[in-house]
Amino acid sequence: MKYFTPFLSGLLFGLGLLVSGMNDPQKVRAFLDVFGSWQPELIAVMGAAVVTFFIVFQLSKSRNKPLFASSFHLPSLQEVDRRLITGAVMFGTGWGLVGLCPGPALVDVLSGNESVLIFVGALIAGNRLAHYFVGPVKSS
């Protein structure tokens, strides 16, 4: 189960991204174009994801530990700070420029699309630069 659970989760996530169209940069950019030719379909995808997570998270609170792990890993950061806001703005800018966020980009890697490969390479480079210059987030 140690390997099956992450495999199944990744498989569901990847299939969900493809079925919903979240891996299509044009569809995502059209969703983000609120004052232009807005296509709100992805609200349903995000809404379904949030509702599903909320239900499962609430159900998990009645358990002492997860089914296939020794403990829950709950977030320890509880405050909105400058680092979070800066990162969110940078993430949103990248998402809006390209129309991909990390999950869909990784799903699209196997397409061999040169732009996606460059994006994923730059994503990894940016992550490592931030880790080196800013450092990992410290738990409070």
LINCOR-V710656 format. One record per residue. N is the residue number from 0. PHI is phi in radians with two decimals (none if undefined). Layout:
BEGIN
n=N phi=PHI
n=N phi=PHI
END
This chain:
BEGIN
n=0 phi=none
n=1 phi=-0.99
n=2 phi=-1.76
n=3 phi=-1.19
n=4 phi=-1.09
n=5 phi=-1.13
n=6 phi=-1.10
n=7 phi=-1.11
n=8 phi=-1.07
n=9 phi=-1.11
n=10 phi=-1.09
n=11 phi=-1.08
n=12 phi=-1.10
n=13 phi=-1.09
n=14 phi=-1.11
n=15 phi=-1.07
n=16 phi=-1.10
n=17 phi=-1.21
n=18 phi=-1.10
n=19 phi=-1.39
n=20 phi=1.47
n=21 phi=-1.16
n=22 phi=-1.59
n=23 phi=-1.66
n=24 phi=-0.97
n=25 phi=-1.14
n=26 phi=-1.15
n=27 phi=-1.18
n=28 phi=-1.10
n=29 phi=-1.15
n=30 phi=-1.14
n=31 phi=-1.36
n=32 phi=-1.49
n=33 phi=-1.10
n=34 phi=-1.73
n=35 phi=-2.09
n=36 phi=-1.63
n=37 phi=-1.10
n=38 phi=-2.12
n=39 phi=-1.41
n=40 phi=-0.99
n=41 phi=-1.24
n=42 phi=-1.06
n=43 phi=-1.11
n=44 phi=-1.14
n=45 phi=-1.15
n=46 phi=-1.08
n=47 phi=-1.09
n=48 phi=-1.13
n=49 phi=-1.14
n=50 phi=-1.12
n=51 phi=-1.06
n=52 phi=-1.06
n=53 phi=-1.00
n=54 phi=-1.10
n=55 phi=-1.13
n=56 phi=-1.10
n=57 phi=-1.09
n=58 phi=-1.10
n=59 phi=-1.18
n=60 phi=-1.15
n=61 phi=-1.49
n=62 phi=-1.85
n=63 phi=-1.38
n=64 phi=-2.67
n=65 phi=-1.13
n=66 phi=-1.10
n=67 phi=-2.16
n=68 phi=-2.58
n=69 phi=-1.42
n=70 phi=-2.76
n=71 phi=-1.40
n=72 phi=-2.01
n=73 phi=-1.53
n=74 phi=-1.13
n=75 phi=-1.74
n=76 phi=-1.37
n=77 phi=-2.14
n=78 phi=-2.12
n=79 phi=-1.64
n=80 phi=-2.15
n=81 phi=-1.06
n=82 phi=-1.08
n=83 phi=-1.10
n=84 phi=-1.10
n=85 phi=-1.06
n=86 phi=-1.10
n=87 phi=-1.13
n=88 phi=-1.14
n=89 phi=-1.13
n=90 phi=-1.05
n=91 phi=-1.09
n=92 phi=-1.11
n=93 phi=-1.08
n=94 phi=-1.09
n=95 phi=-1.19
n=96 phi=-1.19
n=97 phi=-1.79
n=98 phi=1.50
n=99 phi=-2.28
n=100 phi=-1.99
n=101 phi=-0.96
n=102 phi=-1.04
n=103 phi=-1.05
n=104 phi=-1.10
n=105 phi=-1.14
n=106 phi=-1.08
n=107 phi=-1.42
n=108 phi=-0.96
n=109 phi=-1.23
n=110 phi=-1.24
n=111 phi=1.34
n=112 phi=-1.05
n=113 phi=-1.00
n=114 phi=-1.10
n=115 phi=-1.15
n=116 phi=-1.10
n=117 phi=-1.11
n=118 phi=-1.03
n=119 phi=-1.14
n=120 phi=-1.07
n=121 phi=-1.19
n=122 phi=-1.04
n=123 phi=-1.16
n=124 phi=-1.08
n=125 phi=-1.08
n=126 phi=-1.10
n=127 phi=-1.20
n=128 phi=-1.09
n=129 phi=-1.09
n=130 phi=-1.07
n=131 phi=-1.25
n=132 phi=-1.50
n=133 phi=-1.78
n=134 phi=1.62
n=135 phi=-1.20
n=136 phi=-1.18
n=137 phi=-1.61
n=138 phi=-1.22
n=139 phi=-1.61
END
